[in-house]
Amino acid sequence: MKILMYNSVDKEVPYVNAWAAKTGHEVVTLFEPLSVANVDRAQEFDAVTTQQTTNMPDPIYQKLASYGIKQIALRQVGYDVFDLPAAFSNHIRLSNVAAYSPRAIAEYTLTQLFNILRNNKKFDRAMAMGDYTWAAGGQAREIYQLTVAVIGVGRIGTAFAQILHALGAKVLAVDPVYHAQNEAFVEYTTLDDALSRANVISFHTPLNAETQGLADQAFFAKVQPGTIMLNMARGGIVDMAALEAALLSGQLYGAAFDVTPNENEFMDQKQTVAELPENIQRLIQLDNFYLSPHIAFYTNTAIKNMVEIALDDAVIMANGGHTENEILR
């Protein structure tokens, strides 16, 4: 089978080569995301895979179907980049990699929580100016003292909750799907109750009609003053203007984001600070806001699993088989 791999990155190539040698399938790598402009490159291939944050509109599925391609295997968790009705109407099957390494994102979320708790940005900036005093950053809190609301308790949220519980934090779980096995380390509750009790709010939900703009001005009004917010999920979950206002007013003690609604304008690119979107320029100047370039997933284990699982699924679906990673709605 001949597979076209869109938006490859250098770190994936060794795993691609190893998988191809093991399976006997041919994989051709393309270092740009799947788009209307390059979908024609998929002609004469049997299957495609991609990972990207840019959307895939209707014409892509029409053209893939006309080439005889039956699927798209996404090498990531979030599948809001798909136009599901367009894909399904063109009989294109879709899959994602829902569990490439939940711990990778959970561990990075914890890393950023510790950065905020320890006021590391304040200390780093002060030391760069020669100020090595304790007062430069301020006194920290310890994690066992915290109540953390995990919004979205799927694989990643569960991994994060388990780590928090092991460190002594109280964990509140907000999710429409109940998993009894999680009762050992979380307390399931409503969103409003969690917001009223939590010192930390961490998002681990997909982006969909229910979560788009979830954290709006009304949401922030319900949180305790001095709360910490973490978002390693999807940028569209949080209203960034409301976030900025909450950081400036003290409603939020701090926030760490790996994603933003406008990330495609600047992430995975090199530019000067002056070229960044205006709201991003303002936010990164704040001592209590941490921004990273969508790297929470970026570990060796995650990259290996993303490649191998997506390529396996591409072959399975192209051959009409079943995979537990198929997106059905």
Backbone hydrogen bonds in HBPLUS format (Angstrom, degrees):
<---DONOR---> <-ACCEPTOR-->    atom                        ^
c    i                          cat <-CA-CA->   ^        H-A-AA   ^      H-
h    n   atom  resd res      DA  || num        DHA   H-A  angle D-A-AA Bond
n    s   type  num  typ     dist DA aas  dist angle  dist       angle   num
A0026-GLU N   A0001-MET O   2.90 MM  25  6.17 158.2  1.95 162.9 169.1     1
A0046-ASP N   A0002-LYS O   2.78 MM  44  5.37 163.0  1.81 152.8 158.8     2
A0003-ILE N   A0026-GLU O   2.83 MM  23  6.15 166.8  1.84 160.4 164.4     3
A0028-VAL N   A0003-ILE O   2.90 MM  25  6.28 164.7  1.92 168.1 173.2     4
A0004-LEU N   A0047-ALA O   2.98 MM  43  6.43 161.2  2.01 153.6 154.4     5
A0049-THR N   A0004-LEU O   3.03 MM  45  6.48 147.2  2.14 158.9 161.1     6
A0005-MET N   A0028-VAL O   2.79 MM  23  5.93 175.7  1.80 165.5 165.3     7
A0030-LEU N   A0005-MET O   2.82 MM  25  5.91 154.6  1.89 164.2 155.8     8
A0006-TYR N   A0049-THR O   2.74 MM  43  6.01 150.6  1.82 176.5 166.3     9
A0007-ASN N   A0030-LEU O   2.77 MM  23  5.77  97.5  2.45 132.4 153.4    10
A0007-ASN N   A0032-GLU O   2.80 MM  25  4.16 137.6  1.98 121.3 117.0    11
A0008-SER N   A0030-LEU O   2.99 MM  22  5.89 164.0  2.01 140.7 143.0    12
A0012-GLU N   A0009-VAL O   2.89 MM   3  5.54 151.2  1.97 119.5 128.5    13
A0013-VAL N   A0010-ASP O   3.16 MM   3  5.50 137.9  2.35 106.4 116.8    14
A0015-TYR N   A0012-GLU O   3.00 MM   3  5.53 121.6  2.35 115.6 129.8    15
A0016-VAL N   A0012-GLU O   2.95 MM   4  6.16 152.5  2.02 152.7 161.0    16
A0017-ASN N   A0013-VAL O   2.88 MM   4  6.10 166.9  1.90 161.2 163.4    17
A0018-ALA N   A0014-PRO O   3.02 MM   4  6.18 154.8  2.09 140.1 147.0    18
A0019-TRP N   A0015-TYR O   2.93 MM   4  6.05 158.6  1.97 144.1 150.0    19
A0020-ALA N   A0016-VAL O   2.90 MM   4  6.13 163.5  1.93 154.4 159.0    20
A0021-ALA N   A0017-ASN O   2.99 MM   4  6.15 158.0  2.04 145.8 151.5    21
A0022-LYS N   A0018-ALA O   2.99 MM   4  6.15 148.8  2.09 143.0 151.6    22
A0023-THR N   A0019-TRP O   2.90 MM   4  6.05 156.2  1.96 153.4 159.3    23
A0024-GLY N   A0020-ALA O   2.79 MM   4  5.39 148.2  1.89 143.2 150.5    24
A0038-ASN N   A0035-SER O   3.24 MM   3  5.45 137.5  2.43  99.8 110.1    25
A0039-VAL N   A0035-SER O   2.94 MM   4  5.76 119.0  2.32 150.4 162.8    26
A0041-ARG N   A0038-ASN O   2.98 MM   3  5.63 161.6  2.01 117.9 123.7    27
A0042-ALA N   A0039-VAL O   3.01 MM   3  5.73 165.7  2.03 120.5 125.2    28
A0043-GLN N   A0040-ASP O   3.19 MM   3  5.70 170.1  2.20 114.5 117.4    29
A0045-PHE N   A0042-ALA O   3.05 MM   3  5.50 146.3  2.17 139.7 137.0    30
A0073-ALA N   A0048-VAL O   3.09 MM  25  6.42 164.5  2.12 139.9 144.6    31
A0050-THR N   A0073-ALA O   3.03 MM  23  6.50 147.2  2.14 146.0 153.9    32
A0075-ARG N   A0050-THR O   2.76 MM  25  5.92 159.8  1.80 144.5 151.0    33
A0056-MET N   A0081-VAL O   2.85 MM  25  5.92 157.2  1.90 168.5 161.1    34
A0060-ILE N   A0057-PRO O   3.13 MM   3  6.00 148.3  2.23 127.7 134.5    35
A0061-TYR N   A0058-ASP O   3.08 MM   3  5.70 123.9  2.41 118.3 129.7    36
A0062-GLN N   A0058-ASP O   3.32 MM   4  6.63 161.8  2.35 155.4 160.8    37
A0063-LYS N   A0059-PRO O   3.01 MM   4  6.16 163.3  2.04 148.2 152.0    38
A0064-LEU N   A0060-ILE O   2.95 MM   4  6.15 164.4  1.97 151.0 155.8    39
A0065-ALA N   A0061-TYR O   2.99 MM   4  6.06 162.9  2.02 145.6 150.4    40
A0066-SER N   A0062-GLN O   3.06 MM   4  6.30 149.3  2.16 141.0 149.7    41
A0067-TYR N   A0063-LYS O   3.03 MM   4  6.32 131.7  2.27 143.4 156.3    42
A0067-TYR N   A0064-LEU O   3.04 MM   3  5.09 134.1  2.26  96.6 109.6    43
A0069-ILE N   A0064-LEU O   2.98 MM   5  5.25 151.5  2.06 158.0 149.3    44
A0068-GLY N   A0065-ALA O   3.01 MM   3  5.08 156.4  2.07 103.4 110.8    45
A0093-ARG N   A0070-LYS O   2.76 MM  23  6.06 172.7  1.77 145.6 143.0    46
A0072-ILE N   A0093-ARG O   2.86 MM  21  6.43 135.3  2.06 156.1 170.2    47
A0095-SER N   A0072-ILE O   3.17 MM  23  6.62 140.9  2.33 160.2 160.0    48
A0074-LEU N   A0095-SER O   2.86 MM  21  5.81 165.4  1.88 137.5 141.1    49
A0097-VAL N   A0076-GLN O   2.92 MM  21  5.15 164.1  1.94 134.0 135.5    50
A0082-PHE N   A0079-TYR O   3.13 MM   3  5.81 169.4  2.14 118.6 121.9    51
A0087-ALA N   A0083-ASP O   2.92 MM   4  6.17 160.8  1.96 159.5 165.8    52
A0088-PHE N   A0084-LEU O   2.91 MM   4  6.06 175.7  1.91 163.5 164.3    53
A0089-SER N   A0085-PRO O   2.92 MM   4  5.96 155.7  1.98 144.9 151.8    54
A0090-ASN N   A0086-ALA O   3.24 MM   4  6.33 133.0  2.48 135.8 146.1    55
A0090-ASN N   A0087-ALA O   3.15 MM   3  5.30 136.3  2.35  98.8 110.9    56
A0092-ILE N   A0087-ALA O   2.89 MM   5  5.04 171.9  1.89 147.9 146.7    57
A0091-HIS N   A0088-PHE O   3.01 MM   3  4.83 161.0  2.04 103.5 107.0    58
A0327-ILE N   A0094-LEU O   2.80 MM 233  5.41 163.7  1.82 132.7 137.7    59
A0096-ASN N   A0325-ASN O   3.21 MM 229  5.75 153.4  2.28 145.0 147.9    60
A0104-ALA N   A0101-SER O   2.91 MM   3  5.43 137.5  2.09 114.0 125.4    61
A0106-ALA N   A0102-PRO O   3.04 MM   4  6.24 163.2  2.07 151.0 156.4    62
A0107-GLU N   A0103-ARG O   2.73 MM   4  5.70 165.4  1.75 151.0 154.0    63
A0108-TYR N   A0104-ALA O   3.17 MM   4  6.34 153.2  2.25 138.6 145.8    64
A0109-THR N   A0105-ILE O   2.92 MM   4  6.10 157.3  1.98 149.3 155.5    65
A0110-LEU N   A0106-ALA O   3.04 MM   4  6.31 155.2  2.10 145.6 152.1    66
A0111-THR N   A0107-GLU O   2.91 MM   4  6.18 151.1  1.99 142.6 150.9    67
A0112-GLN N   A0108-TYR O   3.00 MM   4  6.33 159.5  2.04 153.3 156.6    68
A0113-LEU N   A0109-THR O   2.98 MM   4  6.24 148.3  2.08 144.0 153.5    69
A0114-PHE N   A0110-LEU O   2.94 MM   4  6.23 159.6  1.98 154.2 158.5    70
A0115-ASN N   A0111-THR O   3.01 MM   4  6.34 151.9  2.09 144.2 152.5    71
A0116-ILE N   A0112-GLN O   3.08 MM   4  6.35 156.1  2.14 146.9 151.4    72
A0117-LEU N   A0113-LEU O   2.92 MM   4  6.18 171.4  1.93 155.9 158.5    73
A0118-ARG N   A0114-PHE O   2.88 MM   4  5.92 158.0  1.93 152.3 157.4    74
A0120-ASN N   A0115-ASN O   3.04 MM   5  5.26 160.4  2.08 155.5 158.0    75
A0119-ASN N   A0116-ILE O   3.04 MM   3  5.03 161.0  2.08 105.8 111.5    76
A0123-PHE N   A0119-ASN O   3.12 MM   4  6.46 164.9  2.15 155.8 160.2    77
A0124-ASP N   A0120-ASN O   2.82 MM   4  5.94 164.9  1.85 151.4 155.9    78
A0125-ARG N   A0121-LYS O   3.01 MM   4  6.12 164.8  2.03 148.3 152.2    79
A0126-ALA N   A0122-LYS O   2.93 MM   4  6.08 156.6  1.99 148.4 155.5    80
A0127-MET N   A0123-PHE O   2.87 MM   4  6.03 165.7  1.89 155.8 159.2    81
A0128-ALA N   A0124-ASP O   3.05 MM   4  6.20 146.8  2.16 141.6 150.4    82
A0129-MET N   A0126-ALA O   2.99 MM   3  5.24 143.3  2.12 102.9 114.1    83
A0131-ASP N   A0126-ALA O   2.87 MM   5  5.00 157.6  1.92 141.9 134.3    84
A0130-GLY N   A0127-MET O   2.95 MM   3  4.77 162.7  1.98 102.5 107.0    85
A0136-ALA N   A0133-THR O   3.27 MM   3  5.55 154.2  2.34 103.6 110.9    86
A0137-GLY N   A0134-TRP O   3.37 MM   3  6.30 152.0  2.45 122.5 125.4    87
A0138-GLY N   A0134-TRP O   3.29 MM   4  6.34 172.4  2.30 160.0 159.5    88
A0145-GLN N   A0142-GLU O   3.12 MM   3  5.83 157.3  2.17 118.0 124.7    89
A0146-LEU N   A0143-ILE O   3.11 MM   3  5.45 169.0  2.12 116.4 119.5    90
A0170-LYS N   A0146-LEU O   3.03 MM  24  6.32 168.4  2.04 161.3 160.2    91
A0199-ASN N   A0147-THR O   2.73 MM  52  5.34 157.2  1.78 145.6 152.6    92
A0200-VAL N   A0147-THR O   3.19 MM  53  6.42 150.7  2.28 153.4 152.9    93
A0148-VAL N   A0170-LYS O   2.77 MM  22  6.16 163.8  1.80 168.2 168.6    94
A0172-LEU N   A0148-VAL O   2.78 MM  24  5.98 168.1  1.79 152.4 156.4    95
A0149-ALA N   A0200-VAL O   2.74 MM  51  6.06 170.3  1.75 162.2 160.7    96
A0202-SER N   A0149-ALA O   2.88 MM  53  6.20 165.2  1.90 172.0 171.3    97
A0150-VAL N   A0172-LEU O   2.82 MM  22  6.08 167.8  1.84 177.8 173.5    98
A0174-VAL N   A0150-VAL O   3.06 MM  24  6.24 160.0  2.10 160.6 155.9    99
A0151-ILE N   A0202-SER O   2.87 MM  51  6.05 165.4  1.89 161.6 166.3   100
A0204-HIS N   A0151-ILE O   2.77 MM  53  5.84 159.2  1.81 166.0 158.6   101
A0152-GLY N   A0174-VAL O   2.86 MM  22  5.97 151.9  1.94 158.7 168.0   102
A0158-THR N   A0154-GLY O   2.88 MM   4  5.72 152.4  1.96 140.3 148.3   103
A0159-ALA N   A0155-ARG O   3.04 MM   4  6.21 156.4  2.10 140.9 147.2   104
A0160-PHE N   A0156-ILE O   2.96 MM   4  6.24 160.3  2.00 154.8 160.0   105
A0161-ALA N   A0157-GLY O   2.89 MM   4  6.06 159.4  1.93 145.7 151.9   106
A0162-GLN N   A0158-THR O   2.93 MM   4  6.14 156.5  1.99 152.1 157.5   107
A0163-ILE N   A0159-ALA O   3.19 MM   4  6.45 158.3  2.24 145.3 150.4   108
A0164-LEU N   A0160-PHE O   2.97 MM   4  6.23 165.9  1.99 156.0 159.9   109
A0165-HIS N   A0161-ALA O   2.91 MM   4  6.06 162.2  1.94 150.0 155.0   110
A0166-ALA N   A0162-GLN O   3.01 MM   4  6.21 156.4  2.06 145.0 151.2   111
A0167-LEU N   A0163-ILE O   3.13 MM   4  6.40 135.5  2.33 141.9 153.5   112
A0167-LEU N   A0164-LEU O   3.07 MM   3  5.14 131.1  2.31  97.1 110.5   113
A0169-ALA N   A0164-LEU O   3.06 MM   5  5.40 155.4  2.13 149.6 143.0   114
A0168-GLY N   A0165-HIS O   3.01 MM   3  5.11 159.2  2.06 104.9 111.4   115
A0187-GLU N   A0171-VAL O   2.93 MM  16  6.33 145.3  2.05 148.2 159.2   116
A0173-ALA N   A0187-GLU O   2.83 MM  14  5.74 166.2  1.85 134.4 137.3   117
A0189-THR N   A0173-ALA O   2.96 MM  16  6.08 156.8  2.02 170.6 164.7   118
A0182-ASN N   A0179-HIS O   2.98 MM   3  5.69 156.9  2.04 119.6 126.6   119
A0183-GLU N   A0180-ALA O   3.08 MM   3  5.62 164.2  2.10 116.8 121.8   120
A0185-PHE N   A0182-ASN O   2.97 MM   3  5.83 163.7  1.99 126.4 130.6   121
A0186-VAL N   A0182-ASN O   3.01 MM   4  5.99 129.1  2.27 151.2 163.7   122
A0194-ALA N   A0190-THR O   2.99 MM   4  6.16 160.2  2.03 147.7 153.5   123
A0195-LEU N   A0191-LEU O   2.91 MM   4  6.17 162.6  1.94 158.6 163.0   124
A0196-SER N   A0192-ASP O   3.12 MM   4  6.28 147.7  2.23 142.1 150.3   125
A0197-ARG N   A0194-ALA O   3.16 MM   3  5.28 143.2  2.30 100.7 111.1   126
A0198-ALA N   A0194-ALA O   2.92 MM   4  5.76 147.4  2.03 159.9 165.4   127
A0228-ILE N   A0199-ASN O   2.79 MM  29  6.22 156.3  1.84 146.0 153.0   128
A0201-ILE N   A0228-ILE O   2.76 MM  27  6.20 154.0  1.83 159.4 168.3   129
A0230-LEU N   A0201-ILE O   2.78 MM  29  6.15 152.0  1.86 161.7 168.1   130
A0203-PHE N   A0230-LEU O   2.99 MM  27  6.36 162.1  2.03 158.7 160.8   131
A0211-THR N   A0208-ASN O   3.15 MM   3  5.35 127.9  2.44 101.3 114.5   132
A0212-GLN N   A0208-ASN O   2.88 MM   4  5.76 142.9  2.02 162.7 167.8   133
A0214-LEU N   A0211-THR O   3.01 MM   3  4.91 153.5  2.08 130.8 123.1   134
A0213-GLY N   A0236-GLY O   2.79 MM  23  5.94 168.6  1.80 150.3 154.4   135
A0216-ASP N   A0214-LEU O   3.05 MM   2  5.76 126.5  2.34 106.6  91.3   136
A0215-ALA N   A0237-ILE O   2.94 MM  22  6.20 169.2  1.95 162.8 164.7   137
A0239-ASP N   A0215-ALA O   3.00 MM  24  5.91 175.9  2.00 141.6 142.4   138
A0219-PHE N   A0216-ASP O   3.06 MM   3  5.12 118.6  2.46  98.4 113.6   139
A0220-PHE N   A0216-ASP O   3.03 MM   4  6.42 163.0  2.06 160.8 163.9   140
A0221-ALA N   A0217-GLN O   3.10 MM   4  6.31 143.2  2.24 141.3 151.2   141
A0222-LYS N   A0219-PHE O   3.00 MM   3  5.46 151.2  2.08 110.7 119.4   142
A0223-VAL N   A0220-PHE O   3.28 MM   3  5.45 154.7  2.35 104.4 111.4   143
A0226-GLY N   A0250-GLY O   3.20 MM  24  5.98 134.5  2.42 139.3 152.0   144
A0226-GLY N   A0251-GLN O   2.94 MM  25  5.26 129.9  2.20  98.6 113.5   145
A0227-THR N   A0251-GLN O   3.31 MM  24  6.62 147.6  2.42 147.7 138.7   146
A0253-TYR N   A0227-THR O   2.67 MM  26  5.34 147.0  1.77 128.1 139.8   147
A0229-MET N   A0254-GLY O   3.05 MM  25  6.55 155.8  2.11 145.0 151.6   148
A0256-ALA N   A0229-MET O   2.97 MM  27  6.53 148.5  2.07 153.8 163.9   149
A0231-ASN N   A0256-ALA O   2.96 MM  25  6.44 161.3  2.00 158.7 162.3   150
A0258-ASP N   A0231-ASN O   2.95 MM  27  6.35 162.0  1.98 159.7 158.4   151
A0237-ILE N   A0234-ARG O   3.25 MM   3  5.95 168.3  2.27 119.8 123.2   152
A0238-VAL N   A0235-GLY O   3.24 MM   3  6.16 159.2  2.29 127.2 129.7   153
A0243-LEU N   A0239-ASP O   2.95 MM   4  6.25 150.7  2.04 148.1 157.5   154
A0244-GLU N   A0240-MET O   2.95 MM   4  6.10 163.7  1.98 144.0 147.5   155
A0245-ALA N   A0241-ALA O   3.08 MM   4  6.28 161.2  2.11 145.7 150.7   156
A0246-ALA N   A0242-ALA O   2.99 MM   4  6.16 153.3  2.06 144.0 151.2   157
A0247-LEU N   A0243-LEU O   2.96 MM   4  6.25 151.4  2.04 154.1 161.9   158
A0248-LEU N   A0244-GLU O   3.06 MM   4  6.27 158.2  2.11 149.8 155.3   159
A0249-SER N   A0245-ALA O   2.97 MM   4  6.07 147.2  2.08 144.8 153.5   160
A0250-GLY N   A0246-ALA O   3.21 MM   4  6.05 130.1  2.47 134.4 144.0   161
A0252-LEU N   A0246-ALA O   3.01 MM   6  5.37 160.5  2.04 127.1 122.7   162
A0255-ALA N   A0288-ASN O   2.92 MM  33  6.40 148.1  2.02 156.5 166.9   163
A0290-TYR N   A0255-ALA O   2.88 MM  35  6.27 157.6  1.93 150.0 157.6   164
A0257-PHE N   A0290-TYR O   2.83 MM  33  6.25 160.4  1.87 168.3 168.2   165
A0292-SER N   A0257-PHE O   3.02 MM  35  6.48 151.7  2.10 153.3 160.1   166
A0294-HIS N   A0258-ASP O   3.05 MM  36  4.70 122.0  2.40 125.0 140.1   167
A0263-GLU N   A0260-THR O   3.30 MM   3  5.08 158.8  2.35 112.6 109.5   168
A0265-GLU N   A0262-ASN O   3.00 MM   3  5.75 164.0  2.02 123.3 128.5   169
A0266-PHE N   A0263-GLU O   3.06 MM   3  5.62 158.1  2.11 115.0 121.2   170
A0267-MET N   A0263-GLU O   2.75 MM   4  5.32 163.8  1.78 159.6 164.4   171
A0275-GLU N   A0272-THR O   2.97 MM   3  5.30 148.6  2.07 106.7 116.4   172
A0276-LEU N   A0273-VAL O   3.08 MM   3  5.40 160.0  2.12 110.8 117.1   173
A0280-ILE N   A0277-PRO O   3.02 MM   3  5.34 123.4  2.35 106.3 120.7   174
A0281-GLN N   A0277-PRO O   3.00 MM   4  6.33 156.1  2.06 156.7 164.4   175
A0282-ARG N   A0278-GLU O   3.10 MM   4  6.41 157.6  2.16 149.2 154.1   176
A0283-LEU N   A0279-ASN O   3.01 MM   4  6.17 163.3  2.04 144.3 149.1   177
A0284-ILE N   A0280-ILE O   3.00 MM   4  6.10 170.5  2.01 156.7 158.1   178
A0285-GLN N   A0282-ARG O   3.22 MM   3  5.45 144.4  2.36 102.1 112.4   179
A0286-LEU N   A0283-LEU O   3.01 MM   3  5.49 155.4  2.07 113.1 120.6   180
A0294-HIS N   A0292-SER O   3.04 MM   2  5.89 138.5  2.22  99.1  90.5   181
A0298-TYR N   A0295-ILE O   2.93 MM   3  5.05 151.7  2.01 111.3 120.3   182
A0299-THR N   A0297-PHE O   2.85 MM   2  6.11 120.8  2.20 119.4 104.1   183
A0303-ILE N   A0299-THR O   3.03 MM   4  6.26 168.9  2.04 157.0 159.3   184
A0304-LYS N   A0300-ASN O   3.11 MM   4  6.21 168.2  2.13 149.1 152.5   185
A0305-ASN N   A0301-THR O   3.04 MM   4  6.21 167.4  2.06 152.4 155.8   186
A0306-MET N   A0302-ALA O   2.84 MM   4  5.96 158.8  1.88 153.5 159.9   187
A0307-VAL N   A0303-ILE O   3.10 MM   4  6.24 164.8  2.12 151.4 154.5   188
A0308-GLU N   A0304-LYS O   3.04 MM   4  6.22 177.7  2.04 155.8 156.5   189
A0309-ILE N   A0305-ASN O   2.89 MM   4  5.70 164.0  1.92 146.3 151.8   190
A0310-ALA N   A0306-MET O   3.16 MM   4  5.94 158.0  2.21 135.0 141.8   191
A0311-LEU N   A0307-VAL O   2.99 MM   4  6.08 162.7  2.02 151.5 156.7   192
A0312-ASP N   A0308-GLU O   2.97 MM   4  6.04 158.8  2.01 144.4 150.8   193
A0313-ASP N   A0309-ILE O   2.93 MM   4  6.11 159.7  1.97 147.6 153.5   194
A0314-ALA N   A0310-ALA O   2.85 MM   4  6.06 148.3  1.95 144.3 153.5   195
A0315-VAL N   A0311-LEU O   3.16 MM   4  6.41 160.5  2.20 149.8 152.8   196
A0316-ILE N   A0312-ASP O   3.00 MM   4  6.27 164.4  2.02 151.0 155.7   197
A0317-MET N   A0313-ASP O   2.89 MM   4  5.98 176.3  1.89 156.8 157.7   198
A0318-ALA N   A0314-ALA O   2.98 MM   4  5.96 156.2  2.04 142.5 150.0   199
A0319-ASN N   A0315-VAL O   3.08 MM   4  6.17 138.7  2.25 141.2 151.1   200
A0319-ASN N   A0316-ILE O   3.22 MM   3  5.27 130.0  2.48  94.1 107.1   201
A0321-GLY N   A0316-ILE O   2.72 MM   5  4.91 154.7  1.78 156.6 147.6   202
A0320-GLY N   A0317-MET O   2.97 MM   3  4.88 160.7  2.01 103.5 108.5   203
A0326-GLU N   A0323-THR O   3.21 MM   3  5.71 166.2  2.23 118.3 118.9   204
